[in-house]
Amino acid sequence: MSIIEFRNTSKHFGDLRVIDGVDLSIDAGEVVVLVGPSGSGKSTLLRCINGLESITSGDLVVDGLSVTGGSKQLREIRQEAGMVFQQFNLFPQLSALENVAFGPRKVRGLTAEKARDVARDLLEKVGLRDKAGHYPAELSGGQQQRVAIARALAVKPKVMLFDEPTSALDPELKQDVLNVMRALAEEGMTMVVVTHEMSFAKQVGTRLIFMEHGKIAVDGNPRQVIDTPPNDRMKDFLQHV
Amino acid sequence: MDTDWSVIVDFLPQLLAGARTTVYITITGLMGGLVLGTLAGLMRAYGGRVLNAVAFAYIEVIRGTPIVVQVMFLYFALPVLADLRIDPLGAAILAIVVNAGAYIAEIVRGAFLSIGKGLTEAGLAIGLPHWKVLVYIVGPLAFRRLIPPLGNQFIVSLKDTSLFIVIGVGELTRTGQEIMAANFRAVEIWTAVAIIYLIMTGTLSLILRTIEKRMRIL
């Protein structure tokens, strides 16, 4: 049973068709890696899933709820689909622990004490228990991104969306973030990941989608399609990442 | 020229009473101005087309006209137009509310819009409604950026109260003017008046600087 379903979904910015009639069904437990040249619509596709971008036509159903069902329904979808951003976007006035506890407290309605317990467990999970009291400005990029993953997980989503989570990180710091993501995938979390990390796609991904001009150009097993690209444009793209 | 600084001592109680009125007009006026300005600023930043246009019109009208004309309008024209009579003190306070409100609106708008869009998206992405994102995340960050320009506006508004001399409110400048008219001690009285203004604006600066120091700008 699919947890995310695009049904002839389109997204236009004026005359520009960023997403052009996409049909795509993602099942629970899949780790879908979205790749493609810049402007191909991969980030937009991801951001449509939790309604940060509205769709122009077609439908998009997440865990049985349509993204076109109004703002209340959209909030329910967002609680089921956590998001991690390229620029981390941690709340700078809150400590790492408070950042993670924020969702459970304000969205799920837990008591302050219970929210902190949840947050402590998650910081432990991403290897940052000792940084609980630090503010984002006092953390490295890799640490900030791991706090951001914990913050998204704290709302107990069924799906995790990653929008180029390691693109703003030094090569050395990337690994810590990728390891956390790998562990998450091993636990069976459904993940949709926009990334240029081909080794991650091969090792962790269960499915790879190559996008071009707002359409899905290739959809297949990551190892297979990366090693023998079925499409010249994708072959060309892979040579550059 | 002979100066007699002892006249200041004689008239100090009167001058201080004027200063009290100045402080009263400023504080009540700015409290109202903060409410009105925050509302108009948020309408400008996040309101739909209609709310945005209403706030825009208000801000442009007030910023485009002198405060003396505004208070004259409130005190002399409003009774004629709307059969609404207000006393000079009420007109003075209302003038500060309306005038400071327009400037504060632009300060509030700028501060809120200066907070990166990414933080709003991060708040929305965990399932918060937009208003909660503004209250819990963007608001507290914007507030820190509000303080320096707000301090500036508070000082301007405090000094603007001196213009209400035109409708005869017994604030500090008016009091100085009345004493001067009786004893012609221009140097002594205006020096005293200026120093009292400096003490008031200096205190305001000090308070704002303390708040600013306690809060990290993020």
Contacts between the chains, C-beta under 8 A, distances in Angstrom:
chain1	res1	chain2	res2	distance
A	50	B	125	5.9
A	52	B	121	5.7
A	52	B	124	6.7
A	52	B	125	6.6
A	71	B	129	7.2
A	75	B	127	4.8
A	75	B	128	7.5
A	75	B	129	6.3
A	76	B	127	7.4
A	78	B	124	6.7
A	78	B	125	5.8
A	78	B	126	6.7
A	78	B	127	4.1
A	79	B	126	7.4
A	79	B	127	3.9
A	82	B	125	7.1
A	82	B	126	7.1
A	83	B	121	8.0
A	83	B	122	7.8
A	83	B	125	4.1
A	85	B	118	6.2
A	85	B	121	7.1
A	85	B	122	6.5
A	85	B	125	7.9
A	87	B	118	5.4
A	89	B	116	7.7
A	89	B	118	4.1
A	89	B	119	5.6
A	89	B	121	6.7
A	89	B	122	3.8
A	90	B	122	7.5
A	91	B	119	6.5
A	91	B	122	7.2
A	91	B	123	7.8
A	91	B	137	5.6
A	92	B	119	7.9
A	92	B	141	6.9
A	92	B	218	4.2
A	93	B	140	5.6
A	93	B	141	6.0
A	93	B	218	5.6
A	102	B	126	7.2
A	102	B	136	7.7
A	103	B	126	4.2
A	103	B	127	7.3
A	106	B	128	6.2
A	106	B	132	6.5
A	106	B	136	6.4
A	107	B	126	5.6
A	107	B	127	4.6
A	107	B	128	6.0
A	137	B	218	7.6
A	148	B	122	7.8
A	151	B	122	7.9
A	151	B	126	7.0
A	152	B	125	7.4
A	152	B	126	6.9
A	154	B	126	8.0
A	155	B	126	5.1
A	155	B	127	6.2
